[in-house]
Amino acid sequence: MKRIKTGLTGFILGDWLGMPYRGKGKGTFKPIWTKSYLRGNKCSGNTSMLLCALDSRYNLELYQQNLKDWYFNKKYTGENIEFDIDQVTQKAIMKNFRGVSSDSNSGNRSLMGCCILAFSPLPKEEIFPFIKITHNSRYSFKYTWFFIEFIRCLLEYENKEQALQQAEQRCGVEVNRQNLCNGSFVVDTVESVVNWFMAGNSYKECVFSAINSGKSSDAVGALTGLLAGIYYGLELKNGVKGFETMEPYIDAFIQYLNPTL
């Protein structure tokens, strides 16, 4: 449970750190672990989508309702989380999750809400409906499922290279180990995040390198932070401003996973 909690914390911190540098060029963010580099400003909608998922407890209908509450009632946002919703997710909510676009370039937000399914026993057939309600494309299915399986393998194997090999075999995916483009296309996002994680030797090194590469720095920061938080752990000596508003969602989810805690 501790590794899951540090992973979820690492996701939020990575989003928070990467948000001010979103869309900026390579080298804007300097990989120095000081108080000034923990300033951030706000988490993006990536964190809102994560909170919607955490609050759903793997219930598809509740997840849909949480997404509606996010959009219509501004739940899961606030002083420390920007109301930042991508067009594909917005259209899905507006259409009550019917007739969702199957655009193959529909983006990477399917990863944000569905990554927590890695901590569930759900098989592939039950995972796809969660992806489909917002991102209905073959790339979203294949690469979100792969990302979920990679997280499961990280929890199963001590060596991250072995975990990656197992996830690739299970999903029939071969990650391009040269892809570091940090783009918004789900394939580029997954490959970039995996590669930044595989190249680093600590939470700081993985996440700072990902953010410092620019483009979708909030998304890759969050997802790299999730992997690195699970694998390396995370200690926040300086804290994160406003994190106390998000921590109850994590604690409630951990309690759901293990009621004996």
One Martini backbone bead per residue (centre of mass of N, CA, C, O) as a GRO file, in nm:
protein
  261
    1MET     BB    1   0.055   0.065  -0.017
    2LYS     BB    2   0.292   0.260  -0.012
    3ARG     BB    3   0.353   0.256  -0.320
    4ILE     BB    4   0.083   0.369  -0.408
    5LYS     BB    5   0.097   0.635  -0.253
    6THR     BB    6   0.366   0.740  -0.380
    7GLY     BB    7   0.255   0.736  -0.667
    8LEU     BB    8   0.019   0.938  -0.632
    9THR     BB    9   0.195   1.162  -0.523
   10GLY     BB   10   0.387   1.171  -0.771
   11PHE     BB   11   0.176   1.262  -0.971
   12ILE     BB   12   0.097   1.537  -0.843
   13LEU     BB   13   0.382   1.655  -0.831
   14GLY     BB   14   0.446   1.633  -1.136
   15ASP     BB   15   0.218   1.819  -1.224
   16TRP     BB   16   0.293   2.069  -1.047
   17LEU     BB   17   0.580   2.104  -1.170
   18GLY     BB   18   0.497   2.104  -1.489
   19MET     BB   19   0.279   2.326  -1.540
   20PRO     BB   20   0.461   2.598  -1.584
   21TYR     BB   21   0.605   2.434  -1.856
   22ARG     BB   22   0.388   2.420  -2.051
   23GLY     BB   23   0.497   2.456  -2.387
   24LYS     BB   24   0.787   2.464  -2.341
   25GLY     BB   25   1.109   2.442  -2.370
   26LYS     BB   26   1.393   2.302  -2.361
   27GLY     BB   27   1.543   2.373  -2.041
   28THR     BB   28   1.355   2.542  -1.847
   29PHE     BB   29   1.387   2.314  -1.646
   30LYS     BB   30   1.575   2.269  -1.359
   31PRO     BB   31   1.745   1.992  -1.202
   32ILE     BB   32   1.664   2.116  -0.890
   33TRP     BB   33   1.646   2.040  -0.537
   34THR     BB   34   1.450   2.296  -0.432
   35LYS     BB   35   1.227   2.506  -0.309
   36SER     BB   36   1.185   2.667  -0.576
   37TYR     BB   37   1.112   2.380  -0.733
   38LEU     BB   38   0.832   2.362  -0.541
   39ARG     BB   39   0.623   2.583  -0.632
   40GLY     BB   40   0.471   2.612  -0.865
   41ASN     BB   41   0.098   2.645  -0.882
   42LYS     BB   42  -0.079   2.422  -1.049
   43CYS     BB   43  -0.270   2.186  -1.119
   44SER     BB   44  -0.410   2.002  -1.348
   45GLY     BB   45  -0.653   1.802  -1.500
   46ASN     BB   46  -0.503   1.545  -1.431
   47THR     BB   47  -0.576   1.548  -1.127
   48SER     BB   48  -0.880   1.557  -1.154
   49MET     BB   49  -0.902   1.281  -1.297
   50LEU     BB   50  -0.778   1.120  -1.070
   51LEU     BB   51  -0.990   1.192  -0.851
   52CYS     BB   52  -1.231   1.075  -0.997
   53ALA     BB   53  -1.118   0.785  -0.986
   54LEU     BB   54  -1.067   0.748  -0.684
   55ASP     BB   55  -1.381   0.816  -0.614
   56SER     BB   56  -1.501   0.547  -0.774
   57ARG     BB   57  -1.394   0.253  -0.712
   58TYR     BB   58  -1.426   0.112  -1.009
   59ASN     BB   59  -1.689   0.270  -1.094
   60LEU     BB   60  -1.822   0.361  -1.385
   61GLU     BB   61  -2.069   0.537  -1.307
   62LEU     BB   62  -1.916   0.709  -1.099
   63TYR     BB   63  -1.705   0.819  -1.291
   64GLN     BB   64  -1.903   0.970  -1.470
   65GLN     BB   65  -2.017   1.150  -1.244
   66ASN     BB   66  -1.747   1.283  -1.169
   67LEU     BB   67  -1.700   1.416  -1.443
   68LYS     BB   68  -1.953   1.590  -1.428
   69ASP     BB   69  -1.879   1.739  -1.164
   70TRP     BB   70  -1.629   1.868  -1.280
   71TYR     BB   71  -1.770   2.028  -1.513
   72PHE     BB   72  -2.044   2.147  -1.374
   73ASN     BB   73  -1.931   2.181  -1.044
   74LYS     BB   74  -1.614   2.193  -0.986
   75LYS     BB   75  -1.513   1.940  -0.902
   76TYR     BB   76  -1.177   1.874  -0.844
   77THR     BB   77  -1.112   2.165  -0.772
   78GLY     BB   78  -0.933   2.484  -0.723
   79GLU     BB   79  -0.678   2.660  -0.593
   80ASN     BB   80  -0.470   2.395  -0.680
   81ILE     BB   81  -0.670   2.339  -0.936
   82GLU     BB   82  -0.712   2.348  -1.256
   83PHE     BB   83  -0.951   2.416  -1.505
   84ASP     BB   84  -0.852   2.147  -1.719
   85ILE     BB   85  -1.006   2.054  -2.025
   86ASP     BB   86  -1.035   1.851  -2.269
   87GLN     BB   87  -1.217   1.819  -2.557
   88VAL     BB   88  -1.283   1.516  -2.550
   89THR     BB   89  -1.394   1.505  -2.260
   90GLN     BB   90  -1.603   1.725  -2.290
   91LYS     BB   91  -1.773   1.589  -2.515
   92ALA     BB   92  -1.840   1.334  -2.357
   93ILE     BB   93  -2.000   1.474  -2.135
   94MET     BB   94  -2.205   1.631  -2.316
   95LYS     BB   95  -2.296   1.330  -2.444
   96ASN     BB   96  -2.310   1.117  -2.217
   97PHE     BB   97  -2.106   0.902  -2.345
   98ARG     BB   98  -2.195   0.942  -2.650
   99GLY     BB   99  -2.025   0.938  -2.934
  100VAL     BB  100  -1.728   0.907  -2.918
  101SER     BB  101  -1.443   0.984  -3.032
  102SER     BB  102  -1.208   0.807  -3.275
  103ASP     BB  103  -0.964   0.969  -3.269
  104SER     BB  104  -0.627   0.890  -3.288
  105ASN     BB  105  -0.558   1.204  -3.170
  106SER     BB  106  -0.703   1.228  -2.868
  107GLY     BB  107  -0.482   1.172  -2.661
  108ASN     BB  108  -0.378   1.131  -2.292
  109ARG     BB  109  -0.623   1.129  -2.075
  110SER     BB  110  -0.681   0.823  -2.043
  111LEU     BB  111  -0.443   0.780  -1.837
  112MET     BB  112  -0.535   0.941  -1.580
  113GLY     BB  113  -0.798   0.772  -1.495
  114CYS     BB  114  -0.681   0.462  -1.564
  115CYS     BB  115  -0.422   0.401  -1.390
  116ILE     BB  116  -0.572   0.284  -1.126
  117LEU     BB  117  -0.646   0.000  -1.254
  118ALA     BB  118  -0.375  -0.135  -1.164
  119PHE     BB  119  -0.507  -0.181  -0.856
  120SER     BB  120  -0.679  -0.389  -0.993
  121PRO     BB  121  -0.849  -0.699  -1.109
  122LEU     BB  122  -0.904  -0.607  -1.385
  123PRO     BB  123  -0.959  -0.686  -1.694
  124LYS     BB  124  -0.944  -0.586  -2.010
  125GLU     BB  125  -1.257  -0.594  -2.067
  126GLU     BB  126  -1.304  -0.386  -1.809
  127ILE     BB  127  -1.116  -0.147  -1.898
  128PHE     BB  128  -1.217  -0.035  -2.174
  129PRO     BB  129  -1.478   0.121  -2.078
  130PHE     BB  130  -1.316   0.347  -1.935
  131ILE     BB  131  -1.178   0.454  -2.191
  132LYS     BB  132  -1.430   0.491  -2.389
  133ILE     BB  133  -1.590   0.733  -2.254
  134THR     BB  134  -1.350   0.934  -2.382
  135HIS     BB  135  -1.142   0.723  -2.552
  136ASN     BB  136  -1.216   0.596  -2.887
  137SER     BB  137  -0.926   0.429  -2.949
  138ARG     BB  138  -0.685   0.207  -3.034
  139TYR     BB  139  -0.454   0.359  -2.892
  140SER     BB  140  -0.582   0.391  -2.617
  141PHE     BB  141  -0.622   0.096  -2.557
  142LYS     BB  142  -0.333  -0.016  -2.595
  143TYR     BB  143  -0.165   0.204  -2.416
  144THR     BB  144  -0.327   0.201  -2.156
  145TRP     BB  145  -0.306  -0.097  -2.100
  146PHE     BB  146   0.002  -0.105  -2.094
  147PHE     BB  147   0.040   0.092  -1.857
  148ILE     BB  148  -0.111  -0.080  -1.653
  149GLU     BB  149   0.074  -0.333  -1.680
  150PHE     BB  150   0.334  -0.192  -1.595
  151ILE     BB  151   0.249  -0.127  -1.310
  152ARG     BB  152   0.199  -0.419  -1.226
  153CYS     BB  153   0.495  -0.510  -1.279
  154LEU     BB  154   0.630  -0.320  -1.073
  155LEU     BB  155   0.479  -0.469  -0.830
  156GLU     BB  156   0.603  -0.764  -0.907
  157TYR     BB  157   0.889  -0.651  -0.986
  158GLU     BB  158   1.211  -0.539  -0.903
  159ASN     BB  159   1.279  -0.507  -1.204
  160LYS     BB  160   1.221  -0.279  -1.457
  161GLU     BB  161   1.307  -0.438  -1.707
  162GLN     BB  162   1.133  -0.684  -1.650
  163ALA     BB  163   0.865  -0.533  -1.638
  164LEU     BB  164   0.869  -0.432  -1.930
  165GLN     BB  165   0.886  -0.705  -2.073
  166GLN     BB  166   0.622  -0.819  -1.959
  167ALA     BB  167   0.431  -0.599  -2.069
  168GLU     BB  168   0.497  -0.638  -2.367
  169GLN     BB  169   0.407  -0.936  -2.382
  170ARG     BB  170   0.109  -0.903  -2.280
  171CYS     BB  171   0.044  -0.659  -2.514
  172GLY     BB  172   0.211  -0.637  -2.782
  173VAL     BB  173   0.450  -0.427  -2.708
  174GLU     BB  174   0.697  -0.193  -2.849
  175VAL     BB  175   0.911   0.019  -2.723
  176ASN     BB  176   1.044   0.322  -2.809
  177ARG     BB  177   1.362   0.403  -2.673
  178GLN     BB  178   1.380   0.702  -2.839
  179ASN     BB  179   1.120   0.829  -2.722
  180LEU     BB  180   1.112   1.204  -2.620
  181CYS     BB  181   0.866   1.414  -2.711
  182ASN     BB  182   0.611   1.482  -2.520
  183GLY     BB  183   0.343   1.442  -2.638
  184SER     BB  184  -0.023   1.415  -2.681
  185PHE     BB  185   0.007   1.150  -2.789
  186VAL     BB  186  -0.031   0.849  -2.645
  187VAL     BB  187   0.223   0.712  -2.754
  188ASP     BB  188   0.430   0.933  -2.681
  189THR     BB  189   0.370   0.948  -2.383
  190VAL     BB  190   0.432   0.659  -2.301
  191GLU     BB  191   0.720   0.640  -2.415
  192SER     BB  192   0.840   0.879  -2.266
  193VAL     BB  193   0.777   0.793  -1.977
  194VAL     BB  194   0.925   0.525  -1.982
  195ASN     BB  195   1.206   0.644  -2.062
  196TRP     BB  196   1.247   0.835  -1.822
  197PHE     BB  197   1.223   0.616  -1.610
  198MET     BB  198   1.449   0.419  -1.714
  199ALA     BB  199   1.687   0.646  -1.698
  200GLY     BB  200   1.646   0.666  -1.404
  201ASN     BB  201   1.746   0.670  -1.022
  202SER     BB  202   1.502   0.863  -0.940
  203TYR     BB  203   1.257   1.069  -0.892
  204LYS     BB  204   1.399   1.329  -0.969
  205GLU     BB  205   1.535   1.239  -1.231
  206CYS     BB  206   1.287   1.151  -1.389
  207VAL     BB  207   1.103   1.410  -1.363
  208PHE     BB  208   1.298   1.638  -1.441
  209SER     BB  209   1.365   1.531  -1.724
  210ALA     BB  210   1.078   1.534  -1.835
  211ILE     BB  211   1.014   1.837  -1.790
  212ASN     BB  212   1.280   1.951  -1.937
  213SER     BB  213   1.159   1.864  -2.235
  214GLY     BB  214   0.875   1.965  -2.248
  215LYS     BB  215   0.569   2.042  -2.349
  216SER     BB  216   0.395   1.789  -2.177
  217SER     BB  217   0.495   1.836  -1.865
  218ASP     BB  218   0.250   1.758  -1.691
  219ALA     BB  219   0.193   1.472  -1.798
  220VAL     BB  220   0.481   1.348  -1.772
  221GLY     BB  221   0.518   1.423  -1.478
  222ALA     BB  222   0.287   1.255  -1.364
  223LEU     BB  223   0.351   0.967  -1.489
  224THR     BB  224   0.643   0.954  -1.396
  225GLY     BB  225   0.572   0.997  -1.095
  226LEU     BB  226   0.420   0.736  -1.061
  227LEU     BB  227   0.645   0.535  -1.127
  228ALA     BB  228   0.866   0.654  -0.934
  229GLY     BB  229   0.699   0.635  -0.673
  230ILE     BB  230   0.675   0.327  -0.675
  231TYR     BB  231   0.987   0.250  -0.711
  232TYR     BB  232   1.142   0.487  -0.515
  233GLY     BB  233   0.982   0.683  -0.388
  234LEU     BB  234   0.883   0.952  -0.139
  235GLU     BB  235   1.005   1.270  -0.008
  236LEU     BB  236   0.853   1.566   0.161
  237LYS     BB  237   1.009   1.813   0.321
  238ASN     BB  238   0.858   2.080   0.190
  239GLY     BB  239   0.624   2.017   0.045
  240VAL     BB  240   0.284   2.103  -0.073
  241LYS     BB  241   0.087   2.330  -0.176
  242GLY     BB  242  -0.236   2.204  -0.103
  243PHE     BB  243  -0.221   1.886  -0.053
  244GLU     BB  244  -0.447   1.854   0.168
  245THR     BB  245  -0.686   1.853  -0.052
  246MET     BB  246  -0.583   1.558  -0.185
  247GLU     BB  247  -0.511   1.339   0.030
  248PRO     BB  248  -0.795   1.218   0.105
  249TYR     BB  249  -0.829   1.059  -0.162
  250ILE     BB  250  -0.592   0.871  -0.116
  251ASP     BB  251  -0.668   0.757   0.165
  252ALA     BB  252  -0.945   0.642   0.079
  253PHE     BB  253  -0.832   0.449  -0.134
  254ILE     BB  254  -0.645   0.285   0.049
  255GLN     BB  255  -0.873   0.194   0.239
  256TYR     BB  256  -1.025   0.038   0.019
  257LEU     BB  257  -0.794  -0.166  -0.044
  258ASN     BB  258  -0.736  -0.158   0.294
  259PRO     BB  259  -0.943  -0.183   0.567
  260THR     BB  260  -0.716  -0.256   0.798
  261LEU     BB  261  -0.568   0.034   0.822
   0.00000   0.00000   0.00000
